[in-house]
Amino acid sequence: MSHLKIAVFANCCRLQANRGIYERMAADGWKVRIFVQADHYVVLEPDTDGIPVTPMERHGKRSRFHVYKGLDRVLKEFMPDQVLLDLEPDSLLACQLARWCARHHKRFYVQTCENQSIWSTTVNAALPVRCAITLLRHLFLWYTVPRIHHVFPISLDGKRLLEGFGFGKNNTLIPLGVDTEKFQPNTTSRHTLRQSWHVPDETHVIAYFGRLMPGKGVHLLLDALIQLGEASWMLAMDDFESEGSDYLREINSQLSHPVFADRLIRIHATHAEMPHYMNAVDIVVVPSIHHGAFLEQYGRVVPEALACGTEVITSDSGSLPEVGGKVAIRFAAGSIPALVDTLSRSLKISNATRRQSLALRQDWVVLHASLPQQLCLMKPVLDGPDSLSQSIP
């Protein structure tokens, strides 16, 4: 059992639902402390039992161009053996943490979801700004690469990108582990929710779970459903009341089509409630596309739904083919005819027949995308020898 102290810098951990891997590490003997950005749009949830979460004030506004105030003081108080940053290595915060770790002879790790080149991720900026940002991020890499012990990408594209940055063998692909004790088949949840929706057993409930933005391809799903017409289906999705945008207006315009009359189920679910909704629906669709600087980096909803035994249909955009493996159904990203054809074929299968493959989907997640699998891949690296990838003064 490990008895190491690890400081984790991860804004996603403002939500308790994203602390699962660190709860596993704590149970395995690590002393964990989590640091998050104080001025963030996501409400900070209470500390997880035994793992304090500390908000940090920052200098700078952009995600890759800020540092934390008082960092030396809080790290000196905790004095971790290791520091793990959940952010890109080409960031100013990575430089700040790399400097502290090098000065105190501590190991420094980076987990990143990045899966595109620096130039690609700046596509929305004006050319002079784009060039300046690209130069700065390459300077950050010049400083951080030799000072980072190991990186943990979450996609094959990310792994290849990091190899190009110079990490070579110090580069381990990991999943964002699903808590399969929470996300698992639950017939009681399924029956209760479907009763509240007044949905017959034979009706297919198609669902979209996720953010509302053009790159997520929600408009493509709605267009496909309009073309499906009279098939026996209903659609479950969030009503996105808090999001006011041109894209929301486009989505609401599509939902005003007569085909959605008496077929739309509006949901209001916290992440803790998502397993119940994923059990209640029959088909989860993830129709993401490459849009501007957005390319699907992981798609956590895919393994979560699969862990519940639910059928998942995804596009082949970004990391989705990896995340869904052999158990998710895929179609060509951006192709409405391909999505219509895929949905049409799926709707010809009865719900009873579809759920016969429930265990197959669940087992795939347990083996490839669960929290124990993530920890299994990370633990040998984190427990490794205390030496830098290169000798840095």
VEXDREN-2710 file (C-alpha; in Angstrom, 1 decimal):
% VEXDREN-2710
k/r/px/py/pz
1/MET/0.0/0.0/0.0
2/SER/1.2/3.5/-0.9
3/HIS/1.6/6.2/1.7
4/LEU/2.5/9.0/-0.6
5/LYS/1.1/12.5/-0.4
6/ILE/-0.2/13.9/-3.7
7/ALA/-1.5/17.4/-4.5
8/VAL/-4.1/17.4/-7.3
9/PHE/-4.9/20.5/-9.4
10/ALA/-8.1/19.8/-11.2
11/ASN/-11.0/22.2/-11.8
12/CYS/-13.3/19.3/-12.7
13/CYS/-13.1/18.3/-9.1
14/ARG/-15.3/21.2/-8.1
15/LEU/-17.9/18.5/-8.6
16/GLN/-17.8/15.5/-6.3
17/ALA/-18.7/13.2/-9.2
18/ASN/-15.3/13.8/-10.7
19/ARG/-13.3/12.9/-7.6
20/GLY/-13.9/9.2/-7.9
21/ILE/-10.3/8.3/-8.9
22/TYR/-8.9/10.3/-6.0
23/GLU/-11.2/8.6/-3.6
24/ARG/-9.8/5.3/-4.9
25/MET/-6.3/6.6/-4.5
26/ALA/-7.1/7.7/-0.9
27/ALA/-8.5/4.2/-0.2
28/ASP/-5.3/2.7/-1.5
29/GLY/-3.2/4.7/0.9
30/TRP/-2.4/8.0/-0.7
31/LYS/-2.9/11.2/1.2
32/VAL/-4.7/13.4/-1.3
33/ARG/-5.4/17.1/-1.3
34/ILE/-7.3/18.7/-4.2
35/PHE/-6.9/22.3/-5.4
36/VAL/-9.4/24.1/-7.7
37/GLN/-9.8/27.5/-9.2
38/ALA/-11.9/29.8/-6.9
39/ASP/-13.5/32.0/-9.6
40/HIS/-15.1/29.3/-11.7
41/TYR/-18.5/29.0/-13.2
42/VAL/-19.1/25.6/-11.7
43/VAL/-20.4/25.7/-8.1
44/LEU/-17.8/24.2/-5.7
45/GLU/-19.4/21.2/-3.9
46/PRO/-18.4/20.2/-0.3
47/ASP/-15.2/18.3/0.5
48/THR/-15.2/14.6/-0.2
49/ASP/-14.7/12.6/3.1
50/GLY/-11.0/12.5/3.9
51/ILE/-10.1/14.6/0.8
52/PRO/-10.0/18.4/1.4
53/VAL/-10.7/20.6/-1.6
54/THR/-9.0/24.0/-1.5
55/PRO/-10.0/26.9/-3.8
56/MET/-7.1/29.0/-5.2
57/GLU/-7.2/32.6/-6.4
58/ARG/-5.6/33.1/-9.8
59/HIS/-3.6/35.7/-11.8
60/GLY/-4.8/35.8/-15.4
61/LYS/-8.1/34.8/-17.0
62/ARG/-7.5/32.4/-19.9
63/SER/-7.3/28.7/-19.2
64/ARG/-3.7/28.2/-20.3
65/PHE/-2.5/31.7/-19.2
66/HIS/-3.0/31.9/-15.5
67/VAL/-1.0/31.1/-12.3
68/TYR/-2.2/30.6/-8.7
69/LYS/-1.7/33.1/-5.9
70/GLY/0.0/31.7/-2.8
71/LEU/0.9/28.5/-4.5
72/ASP/4.3/28.2/-2.8
73/ARG/2.8/28.7/0.6
74/VAL/0.0/26.0/0.3
75/LEU/2.3/23.5/-1.3
76/LYS/5.0/24.1/1.4
77/GLU/2.3/23.5/4.1
78/PHE/1.2/20.3/2.5
79/MET/4.6/19.3/1.1
80/PRO/3.4/16.6/-1.3
81/ASP/5.6/13.9/-2.7
82/GLN/3.9/14.3/-6.0
83/VAL/1.9/16.9/-7.9
84/LEU/-0.7/16.0/-10.5
85/LEU/-2.1/18.7/-12.8
86/ASP/-5.3/18.1/-14.8
87/LEU/-4.6/20.6/-17.5
88/GLU/-2.4/20.9/-20.6
89/PRO/1.4/20.8/-20.3
90/ASP/1.5/23.9/-22.6
91/SER/0.1/26.1/-19.9
92/LEU/1.4/28.8/-17.5
93/LEU/0.1/26.9/-14.5
94/ALA/2.1/23.8/-15.7
95/CYS/5.2/26.0/-15.7
96/GLN/4.5/27.3/-12.2
97/LEU/4.0/23.8/-10.8
98/ALA/7.0/22.4/-12.8
99/ARG/9.2/25.0/-11.2
100/TRP/8.0/24.3/-7.7
101/CYS/8.5/20.5/-8.2
102/ALA/12.0/20.9/-9.7
103/ARG/13.1/23.2/-6.8
104/HIS/11.8/20.8/-4.2
105/HIS/12.7/17.5/-6.0
106/LYS/9.1/16.3/-6.2
107/ARG/7.5/14.3/-9.0
108/PHE/5.3/16.2/-11.4
109/TYR/2.6/14.6/-13.5
110/VAL/0.1/16.0/-16.0
111/GLN/-3.2/14.5/-17.1
112/THR/-4.6/16.1/-20.2
113/CYS/-7.6/15.9/-22.5
114/GLU/-6.0/17.8/-25.4
115/ASN/-6.3/15.9/-28.7
116/GLN/-5.4/18.6/-31.3
117/SER/-2.4/20.5/-32.3
118/ILE/-1.7/24.0/-30.8
119/TRP/-2.5/25.6/-34.2
120/SER/-5.8/23.8/-34.5
121/THR/-7.0/24.8/-31.1
122/THR/-6.4/28.5/-31.9
123/VAL/-8.5/28.5/-35.1
124/ASN/-11.0/31.0/-33.8
125/ALA/-8.5/33.7/-33.0
126/ALA/-7.3/36.4/-35.4
127/LEU/-4.0/35.5/-37.1
128/PRO/-1.7/37.8/-35.1
129/VAL/-3.2/36.5/-31.8
130/ARG/-3.1/33.0/-33.1
131/CYS/0.6/33.3/-33.9
132/ALA/1.4/34.8/-30.5
133/ILE/-0.6/32.2/-28.6
134/THR/1.1/29.4/-30.5
135/LEU/4.6/30.8/-29.8
136/LEU/3.9/31.2/-26.1
137/ARG/2.5/27.7/-25.8
138/HIS/5.6/26.3/-27.5
139/LEU/7.7/28.2/-25.0
140/PHE/5.7/26.7/-22.1
141/LEU/6.4/23.2/-23.5
142/TRP/10.1/24.0/-23.9
143/TYR/10.1/24.6/-20.1
144/THR/7.7/21.9/-18.9
145/VAL/8.5/18.8/-21.0
146/PRO/11.9/18.0/-19.3
147/ARG/10.4/18.8/-15.9
148/ILE/7.3/16.5/-16.1
149/HIS/7.9/12.9/-15.0
150/HIS/4.9/11.5/-16.9
151/VAL/1.8/12.5/-18.8
152/PHE/-1.6/10.8/-18.9
153/PRO/-3.6/11.4/-22.1
154/ILE/-7.2/10.2/-22.3
155/SER/-7.3/9.5/-26.1
156/LEU/-5.0/8.0/-28.8
157/ASP/-4.9/11.4/-30.5
158/GLY/-3.8/12.9/-27.3
159/LYS/-1.1/10.3/-26.8
160/ARG/0.3/10.9/-30.3
161/LEU/0.2/14.6/-29.7
162/LEU/2.2/14.3/-26.5
163/GLU/4.7/12.1/-28.2
164/GLY/5.2/14.8/-30.7
165/PHE/5.7/17.3/-27.9
166/GLY/8.6/15.1/-26.7
167/PHE/7.2/12.9/-24.0
168/GLY/8.0/9.6/-25.7
169/LYS/7.7/6.7/-23.3
170/ASN/6.7/8.9/-20.4
171/ASN/3.2/8.8/-21.7
172/THR/0.4/6.4/-20.6
173/LEU/-3.1/6.3/-22.1
174/ILE/-5.8/6.2/-19.4
175/PRO/-9.6/6.2/-19.4
176/LEU/-11.7/8.7/-17.3
177/GLY/-12.9/5.9/-15.1
178/VAL/-16.6/5.3/-14.6
179/ASP/-17.9/4.4/-11.1
180/THR/-19.5/1.1/-12.0
181/GLU/-21.0/0.9/-8.5
182/LYS/-23.1/3.9/-9.4
183/PHE/-23.5/3.4/-13.1
184/GLN/-24.9/-0.1/-13.5
185/PRO/-28.2/-1.7/-14.7
186/ASN/-31.1/-0.9/-12.4
187/THR/-34.5/-2.3/-13.4
188/THR/-36.3/-0.4/-10.5
189/SER/-35.1/3.0/-11.7
190/ARG/-36.1/2.1/-15.3
191/HIS/-39.6/1.0/-14.3
192/THR/-40.2/4.0/-11.9
193/LEU/-39.1/6.7/-14.4
194/ARG/-40.8/5.2/-17.4
195/GLN/-44.0/5.1/-15.3
196/SER/-43.7/8.7/-14.4
197/TRP/-43.2/9.5/-18.1
198/HIS/-46.2/7.4/-19.1
199/VAL/-44.0/5.5/-21.5
200/PRO/-45.1/2.0/-22.5
201/ASP/-42.5/-0.8/-22.4
202/GLU/-42.5/-1.2/-26.2
203/THR/-41.8/2.5/-26.9
204/HIS/-38.2/3.4/-27.6
205/VAL/-36.9/6.3/-25.6
206/ILE/-34.0/8.0/-27.4
207/ALA/-31.9/10.4/-25.2
208/TYR/-29.3/13.1/-25.6
209/PHE/-27.3/13.8/-22.5
210/GLY/-24.7/16.5/-22.6
211/ARG/-23.9/20.2/-23.2
212/LEU/-25.7/22.3/-25.8
213/MET/-23.2/23.6/-28.3
214/PRO/-22.8/23.2/-32.1
215/GLY/-19.9/20.7/-31.8
216/LYS/-22.2/18.3/-29.9
217/GLY/-24.3/17.9/-33.0
218/VAL/-27.7/18.1/-31.3
219/HIS/-29.2/19.7/-34.3
220/LEU/-28.2/16.7/-36.4
221/LEU/-30.0/14.3/-34.0
222/LEU/-33.2/16.4/-34.2
223/ASP/-33.1/16.6/-38.0
224/ALA/-32.7/12.8/-38.1
225/LEU/-35.7/12.3/-35.7
226/ILE/-37.8/14.6/-37.9
227/GLN/-37.0/12.4/-40.9
228/LEU/-37.8/9.2/-38.9
229/GLY/-41.4/10.5/-38.5
230/GLU/-43.9/7.9/-37.4
231/ALA/-41.6/5.3/-35.8
232/SER/-42.4/4.5/-32.2
233/TRP/-40.0/6.7/-30.3
234/MET/-39.8/9.5/-27.7
235/LEU/-37.0/11.9/-27.0
236/ALA/-35.5/12.7/-23.6
237/MET/-33.3/15.7/-23.2
238/ASP/-32.5/18.6/-20.9
239/ASP/-34.5/21.7/-21.4
240/PHE/-31.3/23.9/-21.1
241/GLU/-33.3/26.7/-19.5
242/SER/-30.2/28.5/-18.3
243/GLU/-28.5/28.7/-21.6
244/GLY/-29.4/31.6/-23.9
245/SER/-27.7/31.5/-27.3
246/ASP/-28.3/31.4/-31.0
247/TYR/-27.8/27.7/-30.9
248/LEU/-30.4/27.2/-28.2
249/ARG/-32.8/29.2/-30.3
250/GLU/-32.0/26.9/-33.3
251/ILE/-32.6/23.8/-31.2
252/ASN/-35.9/25.2/-29.8
253/SER/-37.0/26.0/-33.4
254/GLN/-36.4/22.4/-34.4
255/LEU/-38.3/21.1/-31.3
256/SER/-41.3/23.1/-32.4
257/HIS/-41.7/20.7/-35.3
258/PRO/-45.0/18.7/-35.1
259/VAL/-43.1/15.4/-35.0
260/PHE/-42.0/16.2/-31.4
261/ALA/-45.5/17.0/-30.2
262/ASP/-46.3/14.6/-27.3
263/ARG/-42.9/12.9/-27.8
264/LEU/-40.6/15.2/-25.9
265/ILE/-39.5/14.3/-22.3
266/ARG/-37.8/17.2/-20.6
267/ILE/-35.4/16.2/-17.8
268/HIS/-33.7/18.0/-15.0
269/ALA/-30.9/15.6/-13.7
270/THR/-27.9/16.1/-11.5
271/HIS/-24.9/13.9/-12.2
272/ALA/-25.8/11.8/-9.3
273/GLU/-29.2/11.1/-10.9
274/MET/-27.9/10.3/-14.3
275/PRO/-27.6/6.5/-13.7
276/HIS/-31.4/6.5/-13.1
277/TYR/-32.1/8.3/-16.4
278/MET/-29.6/6.2/-18.4
279/ASN/-31.4/3.1/-17.2
280/ALA/-34.8/4.5/-18.1
281/VAL/-34.0/5.2/-21.7
282/ASP/-33.3/2.7/-24.5
283/ILE/-30.8/4.5/-26.8
284/VAL/-28.3/7.2/-26.0
285/VAL/-27.1/9.2/-29.0
286/VAL/-23.9/11.1/-29.0
287/PRO/-23.8/12.9/-32.5
288/SER/-20.7/15.1/-32.0
289/ILE/-18.9/16.7/-35.0
290/HIS/-15.7/18.6/-35.5
291/HIS/-16.7/22.2/-35.2
292/GLY/-14.1/25.0/-35.1
293/ALA/-11.7/24.4/-32.3
294/PHE/-13.9/21.6/-30.9
295/LEU/-13.2/18.0/-31.4
296/GLU/-14.6/15.4/-29.0
297/GLN/-11.9/14.7/-26.4
298/TYR/-13.6/11.8/-24.6
299/GLY/-17.4/11.7/-24.3
300/ARG/-17.8/10.5/-20.7
301/VAL/-21.6/9.9/-21.3
302/VAL/-20.7/7.0/-23.6
303/PRO/-19.1/4.6/-21.0
304/GLU/-21.5/5.8/-18.3
305/ALA/-24.5/4.8/-20.4
306/LEU/-22.8/1.6/-21.5
307/ALA/-22.1/0.7/-17.9
308/CYS/-25.9/0.9/-17.3
309/GLY/-26.3/-1.6/-20.1
310/THR/-28.0/1.0/-22.4
311/GLU/-27.5/1.0/-26.2
312/VAL/-25.3/3.8/-27.3
313/ILE/-25.0/5.3/-30.8
314/THR/-22.1/7.7/-31.5
315/SER/-20.6/9.5/-34.4
316/ASP/-17.0/8.6/-35.4
317/SER/-15.7/12.0/-34.4
318/GLY/-12.7/12.5/-32.2
319/SER/-12.2/9.9/-29.4
320/LEU/-15.7/8.5/-29.6
321/PRO/-14.8/5.3/-31.5
322/GLU/-12.2/4.5/-28.7
323/VAL/-14.6/5.3/-25.8
324/GLY/-17.4/3.2/-27.2
325/GLY/-15.1/0.4/-28.3
326/LYS/-16.8/-2.6/-29.9
327/VAL/-20.1/-2.3/-28.0
328/ALA/-21.2/1.2/-29.2
329/ILE/-22.8/1.6/-32.6
330/ARG/-21.2/4.2/-34.9
331/PHE/-22.2/6.4/-37.8
332/ALA/-20.3/8.9/-40.0
333/ALA/-20.0/12.2/-38.2
334/GLY/-22.1/15.0/-39.7
335/SER/-24.1/12.7/-41.9
336/ILE/-27.9/12.9/-41.2
337/PRO/-28.7/10.1/-43.7
338/ALA/-26.2/7.8/-41.9
339/LEU/-27.8/8.7/-38.5
340/VAL/-31.3/8.2/-39.8
341/ASP/-30.3/4.8/-41.2
342/THR/-28.6/3.8/-37.9
343/LEU/-31.6/4.9/-35.8
344/SER/-34.1/3.2/-38.2
345/ARG/-32.3/-0.1/-37.9
346/SER/-32.0/0.2/-34.1
347/LEU/-35.7/1.0/-33.7
348/LYS/-36.6/-2.2/-35.5
349/ILE/-35.2/-4.1/-32.5
350/SER/-37.5/-4.6/-29.6
351/ASN/-36.5/-3.2/-26.2
352/ALA/-36.6/-6.7/-24.7
353/THR/-34.2/-7.9/-27.4
354/ARG/-31.9/-4.9/-27.0
355/ARG/-31.6/-5.4/-23.3
356/GLN/-30.3/-9.0/-23.8
357/SER/-27.0/-7.3/-24.7
358/LEU/-27.0/-5.4/-21.4
359/ALA/-24.3/-7.4/-19.7
360/LEU/-22.0/-7.2/-22.8
361/ARG/-22.0/-3.5/-22.6
362/GLN/-21.5/-3.4/-18.9
363/ASP/-18.6/-5.9/-19.0
364/TRP/-16.8/-3.8/-21.6
365/VAL/-16.8/-0.8/-19.3
366/VAL/-15.6/-2.8/-16.3
367/LEU/-12.7/-4.1/-18.3
368/HIS/-11.7/-0.9/-20.3
369/ALA/-13.2/2.2/-18.8
370/SER/-13.8/1.8/-15.0
371/LEU/-12.2/3.5/-12.1
372/PRO/-10.3/0.4/-11.1
373/GLN/-8.9/0.2/-14.6
374/GLN/-7.8/3.8/-14.5
375/LEU/-6.1/3.3/-11.2
376/CYS/-4.5/0.1/-12.4
377/LEU/-2.9/2.1/-15.3
378/MET/-1.9/5.1/-13.2
379/LYS/-0.6/3.3/-10.0
380/PRO/2.6/1.8/-11.4
381/VAL/3.6/5.2/-12.7
382/LEU/2.8/7.1/-9.5
383/ASP/4.5/4.4/-7.4
384/GLY/7.6/4.5/-9.7
385/PRO/11.1/5.6/-8.9
386/ASP/11.6/9.1/-7.6
387/SER/13.6/10.5/-10.6
388/LEU/13.0/13.1/-13.2
389/SER/12.7/12.1/-16.9
390/GLN/15.7/14.3/-17.4
391/SER/18.1/15.8/-15.0
392/ILE/17.0/19.4/-14.4
393/PRO/18.7/21.7/-11.9
END
